[in-house]
C-alpha cells in the first residue's frame, strides 16, 4: 500500500510542468538510475590480464 502511495506521488510530481529551460520533472536519483542503465548497455569487458595490469599500476601510483 505504501508503495502505491509513493508511486502516485512520484507520478504527480512528474506530471508537473517543468521549469523553464528543462524538458521534464525528475525526482532525486532518477537521472543517476538512467545513467547507470545507459552505462550498463555500453560496458566494455576487459581481459583479466588487462584488468590486473591496471590494478597493479593504480596501486603503484596511489602508494
N, CA, C and O atoms as a Tripos MOL2 file, in Angstrom:
@<TRIPOS>MOLECULE
protein
  252   251    63     0     0
PROTEIN
NO_CHARGES

@<TRIPOS>ATOM
      1 N           0.8210   -1.1910    0.0000 N.3       1 UNK1
      2 CA          0.0000    0.0000    0.0000 C.3       1 UNK1
      3 C           0.8660    1.2570    0.0000 C.2       1 UNK1
      4 O           0.6100    2.1890   -0.7620 O.2       1 UNK1
      5 N           1.8910    1.2840    0.8540 N.am      2 UNK2
      6 CA          2.7620    2.4670    0.8940 C.3       2 UNK2
      7 C           3.4650    2.6710   -0.4410 C.2       2 UNK2
      8 O           3.6690    3.8040   -0.8770 O.2       2 UNK2
      9 N           3.8380    1.5560   -1.0930 N.am      3 UNK3
     10 CA          4.4980    1.6510   -2.3860 C.3       3 UNK3
     11 C           3.5740    2.2970   -3.4050 C.2       3 UNK3
     12 O           4.0150    3.1210   -4.2070 O.2       3 UNK3
     13 N           2.3000    1.9350   -3.3860 N.am      4 UNK4
     14 CA          1.3360    2.5350   -4.3060 C.3       4 UNK4
     15 C           1.2030    4.0310   -4.0640 C.2       4 UNK4
     16 O           1.1370    4.8130   -5.0120 O.2       4 UNK4
     17 N           1.1630    4.4270   -2.8030 N.am      5 UNK5
     18 CA          1.0560    5.8510   -2.4700 C.3       5 UNK5
     19 C           2.2920    6.5890   -2.9680 C.2       5 UNK5
     20 O           2.1820    7.6660   -3.5530 O.2       5 UNK5
     21 N           3.4610    6.0160   -2.7380 N.am      6 UNK6
     22 CA          4.7050    6.6460   -3.1960 C.3       6 UNK6
     23 C           4.7220    6.7590   -4.7130 C.2       6 UNK6
     24 O           5.1240    7.7900   -5.2530 O.2       6 UNK6
     25 N           4.2910    5.7100   -5.4070 N.am      7 UNK7
     26 CA          4.2570    5.7520   -6.8700 C.3       7 UNK7
     27 C           3.2920    6.8220   -7.3680 C.2       7 UNK7
     28 O           3.5710    7.4950   -8.3600 O.2       7 UNK7
     29 N           2.1610    6.9820   -6.6860 N.am      8 UNK8
     30 CA          1.1970    8.0180   -7.0620 C.3       8 UNK8
     31 C           1.7900    9.4100   -6.8750 C.2       8 UNK8
     32 O           1.6190   10.2840   -7.7240 O.2       8 UNK8
     33 N           2.4820    9.6090   -5.7710 N.am      9 UNK9
     34 CA          3.1090   10.9110   -5.5140 C.3       9 UNK9
     35 C           4.1650   11.2020   -6.5740 C.2       9 UNK9
     36 O           4.2350   12.3160   -7.0930 O.2       9 UNK9
     37 N           4.9860   10.2070   -6.8960 N.am     10 UNK10
     38 CA          6.0080   10.3990   -7.9280 C.3      10 UNK10
     39 C           5.3710   10.7120   -9.2760 C.2      10 UNK10
     40 O           5.8710   11.5620  -10.0130 O.2      10 UNK10
     41 N           4.2770   10.0360   -9.6050 N.am     11 UNK11
     42 CA          3.5870   10.3040  -10.8690 C.3      11 UNK11
     43 C           3.0630   11.7350  -10.9010 C.2      11 UNK11
     44 O           3.1510   12.4070  -11.9280 O.2      11 UNK11
     45 N           2.5170   12.2030   -9.7780 N.am     12 UNK12
     46 CA          2.0290   13.5860   -9.7080 C.3      12 UNK12
     47 C           3.1760   14.5740   -9.8870 C.2      12 UNK12
     48 O           3.0330   15.5720  -10.5920 O.2      12 UNK12
     49 N           4.3020   14.3010   -9.2550 N.am     13 UNK13
     50 CA          5.4560   15.1930   -9.3920 C.3      13 UNK13
     51 C           5.9370   15.2510  -10.8380 C.2      13 UNK13
     52 O           6.2300   16.3250  -11.3630 O.2      13 UNK13
     53 N           6.0140   14.0940  -11.4700 N.am     14 UNK14
     54 CA          6.4910   14.0450  -12.8590 C.3      14 UNK14
     55 C           5.5190   14.7160  -13.8180 C.2      14 UNK14
     56 O           5.9230   15.1860  -14.8820 O.2      14 UNK14
     57 N           4.2460   14.7660  -13.4540 N.am     15 UNK15
     58 CA          3.2400   15.4070  -14.3040 C.3      15 UNK15
     59 C           3.2330   16.9270  -14.1640 C.2      15 UNK15
     60 O           2.5530   17.6110  -14.9290 O.2      15 UNK15
     61 N           3.9740   17.4610  -13.2060 N.am     16 UNK16
     62 CA          4.0440   18.9200  -13.0420 C.3      16 UNK16
     63 C           4.7400   19.5350  -14.2520 C.2      16 UNK16
     64 O           5.6000   18.9050  -14.8670 O.2      16 UNK16
     65 N           4.3650   20.7720  -14.5920 N.am     17 UNK17
     66 CA          5.0670   21.4240  -15.7030 C.3      17 UNK17
     67 C           6.5290   21.6600  -15.3300 C.2      17 UNK17
     68 O           6.8220   22.0960  -14.2170 O.2      17 UNK17
     69 N           7.4420   21.3750  -16.2510 N.am     18 UNK18
     70 CA          8.8630   21.5760  -15.9440 C.3      18 UNK18
     71 C           9.2150   23.0560  -15.8550 C.2      18 UNK18
     72 O           8.5360   23.9090  -16.4260 O.2      18 UNK18
     73 N          10.2710   23.3350  -15.1410 N.am     19 UNK19
     74 CA         10.7690   24.7070  -15.0320 C.3      19 UNK19
     75 C          11.3190   25.1540  -16.3800 C.2      19 UNK19
     76 O          11.6470   24.3360  -17.2400 O.2      19 UNK19
     77 N          11.4110   26.4430  -16.5420 N.am     20 UNK20
     78 CA         11.9510   26.9980  -17.7800 C.3      20 UNK20
     79 C          13.3790   26.4810  -17.9810 C.2      20 UNK20
     80 O          14.1990   26.5010  -17.0630 O.2      20 UNK20
     81 N          13.6530   26.0200  -19.1980 N.am     21 UNK21
     82 CA         14.9930   25.5540  -19.5280 C.3      21 UNK21
     83 C          15.1930   24.0560  -19.3950 C.2      21 UNK21
     84 O          16.2400   23.5380  -19.7850 O.2      21 UNK21
     85 N          14.2110   23.3500  -18.8520 N.am     22 UNK22
     86 CA         14.3030   21.8940  -18.7670 C.3      22 UNK22
     87 C          13.0900   21.2710  -19.4410 C.2      22 UNK22
     88 O          12.0530   21.9150  -19.6020 O.2      22 UNK22
     89 N          13.2340   20.0170  -19.8300 N.am     23 UNK23
     90 CA         12.1600   19.3810  -20.5910 C.3      23 UNK23
     91 C          11.2540   18.4930  -19.7500 C.2      23 UNK23
     92 O          10.1620   18.1300  -20.1860 O.2      23 UNK23
     93 N          11.7070   18.1340  -18.5290 N.am     24 UNK24
     94 CA         10.8780   17.2570  -17.7070 C.3      24 UNK24
     95 C          11.2150   17.4090  -16.2370 C.2      24 UNK24
     96 O          12.2880   17.8900  -15.8740 O.2      24 UNK24
     97 N          10.2890   16.9940  -15.4050 N.am     25 UNK25
     98 CA         10.4910   17.0000  -13.9570 C.3      25 UNK25
     99 C          11.0670   15.6430  -13.5690 C.2      25 UNK25
    100 O          10.5370   14.6000  -13.9530 O.2      25 UNK25
    101 N          12.1480   15.6680  -12.8110 N.am     26 UNK26
    102 CA         12.7660   14.4360  -12.3320 C.3      26 UNK26
    103 C          12.8040   14.4480  -10.8150 C.2      26 UNK26
    104 O          12.8240   15.5050  -10.1840 O.2      26 UNK26
    105 N          12.8150   13.2580  -10.2450 N.am     27 UNK27
    106 CA         12.9170   13.1210   -8.7950 C.3      27 UNK27
    107 C          14.3350   12.6800   -8.4480 C.2      27 UNK27
    108 O          15.0400   12.1500   -9.3060 O.2      27 UNK27
    109 N          14.7660   12.8900   -7.1980 N.am     28 UNK28
    110 CA         16.1240   12.5160   -6.8250 C.3      28 UNK28
    111 C          16.4300   11.0560   -7.1560 C.2      28 UNK28
    112 O          15.6440   10.1540   -6.8660 O.2      28 UNK28
    113 N          17.5870   10.8530   -7.7690 N.am     29 UNK29
    114 CA         18.0510    9.5220   -8.1150 C.3      29 UNK29
    115 C          17.6450    9.0530   -9.4990 C.2      29 UNK29
    116 O          18.2080    8.0870  -10.0140 O.2      29 UNK29
    117 N          16.6750    9.7250  -10.1090 N.am     30 UNK30
    118 CA         16.1840    9.2850  -11.4200 C.3      30 UNK30
    119 C          17.2510    9.4190  -12.5020 C.2      30 UNK30
    120 O          17.4350    8.5070  -13.3090 O.2      30 UNK30
    121 N          17.9440   10.5320  -12.5230 N.am     31 UNK31
    122 CA         18.9960   10.7460  -13.5250 C.3      31 UNK31
    123 C          20.1270    9.7320  -13.3420 C.2      31 UNK31
    124 O          20.6520    9.1880  -14.3140 O.2      31 UNK31
    125 N          20.4900    9.4890  -12.0870 N.am     32 UNK32
    126 CA         21.5650    8.5320  -11.8110 C.3      32 UNK32
    127 C          21.1860    7.1210  -12.2770 C.2      32 UNK32
    128 O          22.0060    6.4140  -12.8630 O.2      32 UNK32
    129 N          19.9440    6.7210  -12.0140 N.am     33 UNK33
    130 CA         19.4960    5.3970  -12.4730 C.3      33 UNK33
    131 C          19.5130    5.3140  -13.9920 C.2      33 UNK33
    132 O          19.9100    4.2960  -14.5580 O.2      33 UNK33
    133 N          19.0840    6.3780  -14.6480 N.am     34 UNK34
    134 CA         19.0810    6.3820  -16.1130 C.3      34 UNK34
    135 C          20.5060    6.2640  -16.6430 C.2      34 UNK34
    136 O          20.7610    5.4950  -17.5700 O.2      34 UNK34
    137 N          21.4390    7.0230  -16.0600 N.am     35 UNK35
    138 CA         22.8390    6.9490  -16.4920 C.3      35 UNK35
    139 C          23.4280    5.5710  -16.2180 C.2      35 UNK35
    140 O          24.1740    5.0410  -17.0420 O.2      35 UNK35
    141 N          23.1000    4.9890  -15.0730 N.am     36 UNK36
    142 CA         23.5880    3.6470  -14.7520 C.3      36 UNK36
    143 C          23.1110    2.6430  -15.7980 C.2      36 UNK36
    144 O          23.8890    1.8180  -16.2770 O.2      36 UNK36
    145 N          21.8410    2.7190  -16.1450 N.am     37 UNK37
    146 CA         21.2950    1.7950  -17.1460 C.3      37 UNK37
    147 C          21.9430    2.0070  -18.5100 C.2      37 UNK37
    148 O          22.2510    1.0430  -19.2100 O.2      37 UNK37
    149 N          22.1510    3.2730  -18.8890 N.am     38 UNK38
    150 CA         22.8060    3.5640  -20.1710 C.3      38 UNK38
    151 C          24.2360    3.0320  -20.1760 C.2      38 UNK38
    152 O          24.6860    2.4590  -21.1680 O.2      38 UNK38
    153 N          24.9430    3.2210  -19.0740 N.am     39 UNK39
    154 CA         26.3310    2.7590  -18.9900 C.3      39 UNK39
    155 C          26.4240    1.2380  -19.0430 C.2      39 UNK39
    156 O          27.3620    0.6940  -19.6250 O.2      39 UNK39
    157 N          25.4670    0.5580  -18.4460 N.am     40 UNK40
    158 CA         25.4770   -0.9080  -18.4950 C.3      40 UNK40
    159 C          25.3310   -1.4120  -19.9220 C.2      40 UNK40
    160 O          25.8880   -2.4520  -20.2730 O.2      40 UNK40
    161 N          24.5890   -0.6840  -20.7440 N.am     41 UNK41
    162 CA         24.4170   -1.0840  -22.1420 C.3      41 UNK41
    163 C          25.6990   -0.8750  -22.9420 C.2      41 UNK41
    164 O          25.9360   -1.5750  -23.9270 O.2      41 UNK41
    165 N          26.5260    0.0840  -22.5260 N.am     42 UNK42
    166 CA         27.7380    0.4100  -23.2720 C.3      42 UNK42
    167 C          28.9960   -0.1800  -22.6560 C.2      42 UNK42
    168 O          30.1010    0.1830  -23.0570 O.2      42 UNK42
    169 N          28.8580   -1.0660  -21.7080 N.am     43 UNK43
    170 CA         30.0110   -1.5930  -20.9800 C.3      43 UNK43
    171 C          30.9690   -2.3270  -21.9220 C.2      43 UNK43
    172 O          30.5540   -3.0030  -22.8630 O.2      43 UNK43
    173 N          32.2370   -2.1750  -21.6400 N.am     44 UNK44
    174 CA         33.2760   -2.8480  -22.4200 C.3      44 UNK44
    175 C          34.0010   -3.8040  -21.4770 C.2      44 UNK44
    176 O          34.5580   -3.3870  -20.4610 O.2      44 UNK44
    177 N          33.9880   -5.0590  -21.8160 N.am     45 UNK45
    178 CA         34.6620   -6.0580  -20.9830 C.3      45 UNK45
    179 C          36.1580   -6.0340  -21.2760 C.2      45 UNK45
    180 O          36.5770   -6.0310  -22.4340 O.2      45 UNK45
    181 N          36.9530   -6.0170  -20.2160 N.am     46 UNK46
    182 CA         38.4090   -6.0610  -20.3570 C.3      46 UNK46
    183 C          38.8970   -7.4750  -20.0940 C.2      46 UNK46
    184 O          38.3590   -8.1680  -19.2300 O.2      46 UNK46
    185 N          39.9010   -7.9040  -20.8230 N.am     47 UNK47
    186 CA         40.5130   -9.1950  -20.4920 C.3      47 UNK47
    187 C          41.0730   -9.1460  -19.0680 C.2      47 UNK47
    188 O          41.5020   -8.0890  -18.6050 O.2      47 UNK47
    189 N          41.0690  -10.2640  -18.3900 N.am     48 UNK48
    190 CA         41.5200  -10.3050  -17.0000 C.3      48 UNK48
    191 C          42.9510   -9.8050  -16.8480 C.2      48 UNK48
    192 O          43.2620   -9.1210  -15.8720 O.2      48 UNK48
    193 N          43.8200  -10.1310  -17.7870 N.am     49 UNK49
    194 CA         45.2160   -9.6850  -17.7100 C.3      49 UNK49
    195 C          45.3020   -8.1620  -17.7740 C.2      49 UNK49
    196 O          46.1070   -7.5570  -17.0670 O.2      49 UNK49
    197 N          44.4890   -7.5490  -18.6040 N.am     50 UNK50
    198 CA         44.4760   -6.0840  -18.7110 C.3      50 UNK50
    199 C          43.9920   -5.4730  -17.4080 C.2      50 UNK50
    200 O          44.5830   -4.5120  -16.9150 O.2      50 UNK50
    201 N          42.9210   -6.0220  -16.8460 N.am     51 UNK51
    202 CA         42.3850   -5.5200  -15.5840 C.3      51 UNK51
    203 C          43.4260   -5.6370  -14.4730 C.2      51 UNK51
    204 O          43.6100   -4.7030  -13.6920 O.2      51 UNK51
    205 N          44.0980   -6.7710  -14.4000 N.am     52 UNK52
    206 CA         45.1280   -6.9630  -13.3730 C.3      52 UNK52
    207 C          46.2680   -5.9630  -13.5380 C.2      52 UNK52
    208 O          46.7700   -5.4300  -12.5480 O.2      52 UNK52
    209 N          46.6820   -5.7040  -14.7740 N.am     53 UNK53
    210 CA         47.7530   -4.7380  -15.0280 C.3      53 UNK53
    211 C          47.3280   -3.3400  -14.5970 C.2      53 UNK53
    212 O          48.1240   -2.6010  -14.0170 O.2      53 UNK53
    213 N          46.0910   -2.9740  -14.8700 N.am     54 UNK54
    214 CA         45.5920   -1.6570  -14.4530 C.3      54 UNK54
    215 C          45.5730   -1.5390  -12.9330 C.2      54 UNK54
    216 O          45.9460   -0.5010  -12.3860 O.2      54 UNK54
    217 N          45.1440   -2.5850  -12.2560 N.am     55 UNK55
    218 CA         45.1150   -2.5590  -10.7950 C.3      55 UNK55
    219 C          46.5220   -2.4260  -10.2140 C.2      55 UNK55
    220 O          46.7260   -1.6900   -9.2490 O.2      55 UNK55
    221 N          47.4800   -3.1260  -10.7910 N.am     56 UNK56
    222 CA         48.8580   -3.0400  -10.3100 C.3      56 UNK56
    223 C          49.4110   -1.6330  -10.4990 C.2      56 UNK56
    224 O          50.0590   -1.0900   -9.6040 O.2      56 UNK56
    225 N          49.1600   -1.0540  -11.6460 N.am     57 UNK57
    226 CA         49.6500    0.3110  -11.8960 C.3      57 UNK57
    227 C          48.9690    1.3150  -10.9810 C.2      57 UNK57
    228 O          49.6130    2.2390  -10.4830 O.2      57 UNK57
    229 N          47.6870    1.1440  -10.7590 N.am     58 UNK58
    230 CA         46.9680    2.0420   -9.8550 C.3      58 UNK58
    231 C          47.5250    1.9410   -8.4430 C.2      58 UNK58
    232 O          47.6440    2.9510   -7.7480 O.2      58 UNK58
    233 N          47.8640    0.7420   -8.0190 N.am     59 UNK59
    234 CA         48.4290    0.5520   -6.6840 C.3      59 UNK59
    235 C          49.7720    1.2510   -6.5590 C.2      59 UNK59
    236 O          50.0840    1.8200   -5.5130 O.2      59 UNK59
    237 N          50.5680    1.2090   -7.6210 N.am     60 UNK60
    238 CA         51.8770    1.8870   -7.5890 C.3      60 UNK60
    239 C          51.7110    3.3990   -7.5250 C.2      60 UNK60
    240 O          52.4640    4.0800   -6.8300 O.2      60 UNK60
    241 N          50.7410    3.9160   -8.2380 N.am     61 UNK61
    242 CA         50.5290    5.3680   -8.2730 C.3      61 UNK61
    243 C          50.0000    5.8690   -6.9340 C.2      61 UNK61
    244 O          50.3770    6.9500   -6.4830 O.2      61 UNK61
    245 N          49.1300    5.0930   -6.2980 N.am     62 UNK62
    246 CA         48.4950    5.5560   -5.0640 C.3      62 UNK62
    247 C          49.3480    5.3190   -3.8220 C.2      62 UNK62
    248 O          49.0100    5.8110   -2.7450 O.2      62 UNK62
    249 N          50.4450    4.5780   -3.9470 N.am     63 UNK63
    250 CA         51.2610    4.3210   -2.7470 C.3      63 UNK63
    251 C          52.3990    5.2940   -2.6170 C.2      63 UNK63
    252 O          53.1750    5.2130   -1.6650 O.2      63 UNK63
@<TRIPOS>BOND
     1     1     2 1
     2     2     3 1
     3     3     4 2
     4     3     5 am
     5     5     6 1
     6     6     7 1
     7     7     8 2
     8     7     9 am
     9     9    10 1
    10    10    11 1
    11    11    12 2
    12    11    13 am
    13    13    14 1
    14    14    15 1
    15    15    16 2
    16    15    17 am
    17    17    18 1
    18    18    19 1
    19    19    20 2
    20    19    21 am
    21    21    22 1
    22    22    23 1
    23    23    24 2
    24    23    25 am
    25    25    26 1
    26    26    27 1
    27    27    28 2
    28    27    29 am
    29    29    30 1
    30    30    31 1
    31    31    32 2
    32    31    33 am
    33    33    34 1
    34    34    35 1
    35    35    36 2
    36    35    37 am
    37    37    38 1
    38    38    39 1
    39    39    40 2
    40    39    41 am
    41    41    42 1
    42    42    43 1
    43    43    44 2
    44    43    45 am
    45    45    46 1
    46    46    47 1
    47    47    48 2
    48    47    49 am
    49    49    50 1
    50    50    51 1
    51    51    52 2
    52    51    53 am
    53    53    54 1
    54    54    55 1
    55    55    56 2
    56    55    57 am
    57    57    58 1
    58    58    59 1
    59    59    60 2
    60    59    61 am
    61    61    62 1
    62    62    63 1
    63    63    64 2
    64    63    65 am
    65    65    66 1
    66    66    67 1
    67    67    68 2
    68    67    69 am
    69    69    70 1
    70    70    71 1
    71    71    72 2
    72    71    73 am
    73    73    74 1
    74    74    75 1
    75    75    76 2
    76    75    77 am
    77    77    78 1
    78    78    79 1
    79    79    80 2
    80    79    81 am
    81    81    82 1
    82    82    83 1
    83    83    84 2
    84    83    85 am
    85    85    86 1
    86    86    87 1
    87    87    88 2
    88    87    89 am
    89    89    90 1
    90    90    91 1
    91    91    92 2
    92    91    93 am
    93    93    94 1
    94    94    95 1
    95    95    96 2
    96    95    97 am
    97    97    98 1
    98    98    99 1
    99    99   100 2
   100    99   101 am
   101   101   102 1
   102   102   103 1
   103   103   104 2
   104   103   105 am
   105   105   106 1
   106   106   107 1
   107   107   108 2
   108   107   109 am
   109   109   110 1
   110   110   111 1
   111   111   112 2
   112   111   113 am
   113   113   114 1
   114   114   115 1
   115   115   116 2
   116   115   117 am
   117   117   118 1
   118   118   119 1
   119   119   120 2
   120   119   121 am
   121   121   122 1
   122   122   123 1
   123   123   124 2
   124   123   125 am
   125   125   126 1
   126   126   127 1
   127   127   128 2
   128   127   129 am
   129   129   130 1
   130   130   131 1
   131   131   132 2
   132   131   133 am
   133   133   134 1
   134   134   135 1
   135   135   136 2
   136   135   137 am
   137   137   138 1
   138   138   139 1
   139   139   140 2
   140   139   141 am
   141   141   142 1
   142   142   143 1
   143   143   144 2
   144   143   145 am
   145   145   146 1
   146   146   147 1
   147   147   148 2
   148   147   149 am
   149   149   150 1
   150   150   151 1
   151   151   152 2
   152   151   153 am
   153   153   154 1
   154   154   155 1
   155   155   156 2
   156   155   157 am
   157   157   158 1
   158   158   159 1
   159   159   160 2
   160   159   161 am
   161   161   162 1
   162   162   163 1
   163   163   164 2
   164   163   165 am
   165   165   166 1
   166   166   167 1
   167   167   168 2
   168   167   169 am
   169   169   170 1
   170   170   171 1
   171   171   172 2
   172   171   173 am
   173   173   174 1
   174   174   175 1
   175   175   176 2
   176   175   177 am
   177   177   178 1
   178   178   179 1
   179   179   180 2
   180   179   181 am
   181   181   182 1
   182   182   183 1
   183   183   184 2
   184   183   185 am
   185   185   186 1
   186   186   187 1
   187   187   188 2
   188   187   189 am
   189   189   190 1
   190   190   191 1
   191   191   192 2
   192   191   193 am
   193   193   194 1
   194   194   195 1
   195   195   196 2
   196   195   197 am
   197   197   198 1
   198   198   199 1
   199   199   200 2
   200   199   201 am
   201   201   202 1
   202   202   203 1
   203   203   204 2
   204   203   205 am
   205   205   206 1
   206   206   207 1
   207   207   208 2
   208   207   209 am
   209   209   210 1
   210   210   211 1
   211   211   212 2
   212   211   213 am
   213   213   214 1
   214   214   215 1
   215   215   216 2
   216   215   217 am
   217   217   218 1
   218   218   219 1
   219   219   220 2
   220   219   221 am
   221   221   222 1
   222   222   223 1
   223   223   224 2
   224   223   225 am
   225   225   226 1
   226   226   227 1
   227   227   228 2
   228   227   229 am
   229   229   230 1
   230   230   231 1
   231   231   232 2
   232   231   233 am
   233   233   234 1
   234   234   235 1
   235   235   236 2
   236   235   237 am
   237   237   238 1
   238   238   239 1
   239   239   240 2
   240   239   241 am
   241   241   242 1
   242   242   243 1
   243   243   244 2
   244   243   245 am
   245   245   246 1
   246   246   247 1
   247   247   248 2
   248   247   249 am
   249   249   250 1
   250   250   251 1
   251   251   252 2
@<TRIPOS>SUBSTRUCTURE
     1 UNK1         2 RESIDUE 1 A UNK
     2 UNK2         6 RESIDUE 1 A UNK
     3 UNK3        10 RESIDUE 1 A UNK
     4 UNK4        14 RESIDUE 1 A UNK
     5 UNK5        18 RESIDUE 1 A UNK
     6 UNK6        22 RESIDUE 1 A UNK
     7 UNK7        26 RESIDUE 1 A UNK
     8 UNK8        30 RESIDUE 1 A UNK
     9 UNK9        34 RESIDUE 1 A UNK
    10 UNK10       38 RESIDUE 1 A UNK
    11 UNK11       42 RESIDUE 1 A UNK
    12 UNK12       46 RESIDUE 1 A UNK
    13 UNK13       50 RESIDUE 1 A UNK
    14 UNK14       54 RESIDUE 1 A UNK
    15 UNK15       58 RESIDUE 1 A UNK
    16 UNK16       62 RESIDUE 1 A UNK
    17 UNK17       66 RESIDUE 1 A UNK
    18 UNK18       70 RESIDUE 1 A UNK
    19 UNK19       74 RESIDUE 1 A UNK
    20 UNK20       78 RESIDUE 1 A UNK
    21 UNK21       82 RESIDUE 1 A UNK
    22 UNK22       86 RESIDUE 1 A UNK
    23 UNK23       90 RESIDUE 1 A UNK
    24 UNK24       94 RESIDUE 1 A UNK
    25 UNK25       98 RESIDUE 1 A UNK
    26 UNK26      102 RESIDUE 1 A UNK
    27 UNK27      106 RESIDUE 1 A UNK
    28 UNK28      110 RESIDUE 1 A UNK
    29 UNK29      114 RESIDUE 1 A UNK
    30 UNK30      118 RESIDUE 1 A UNK
    31 UNK31      122 RESIDUE 1 A UNK
    32 UNK32      126 RESIDUE 1 A UNK
    33 UNK33      130 RESIDUE 1 A UNK
    34 UNK34      134 RESIDUE 1 A UNK
    35 UNK35      138 RESIDUE 1 A UNK
    36 UNK36      142 RESIDUE 1 A UNK
    37 UNK37      146 RESIDUE 1 A UNK
    38 UNK38      150 RESIDUE 1 A UNK
    39 UNK39      154 RESIDUE 1 A UNK
    40 UNK40      158 RESIDUE 1 A UNK
    41 UNK41      162 RESIDUE 1 A UNK
    42 UNK42      166 RESIDUE 1 A UNK
    43 UNK43      170 RESIDUE 1 A UNK
    44 UNK44      174 RESIDUE 1 A UNK
    45 UNK45      178 RESIDUE 1 A UNK
    46 UNK46      182 RESIDUE 1 A UNK
    47 UNK47      186 RESIDUE 1 A UNK
    48 UNK48      190 RESIDUE 1 A UNK
    49 UNK49      194 RESIDUE 1 A UNK
    50 UNK50      198 RESIDUE 1 A UNK
    51 UNK51      202 RESIDUE 1 A UNK
    52 UNK52      206 RESIDUE 1 A UNK
    53 UNK53      210 RESIDUE 1 A UNK
    54 UNK54      214 RESIDUE 1 A UNK
    55 UNK55      218 RESIDUE 1 A UNK
    56 UNK56      222 RESIDUE 1 A UNK
    57 UNK57      226 RESIDUE 1 A UNK
    58 UNK58      230 RESIDUE 1 A UNK
    59 UNK59      234 RESIDUE 1 A UNK
    60 UNK60      238 RESIDUE 1 A UNK
    61 UNK61      242 RESIDUE 1 A UNK
    62 UNK62      246 RESIDUE 1 A UNK
    63 UNK63      250 RESIDUE 1 A UNK
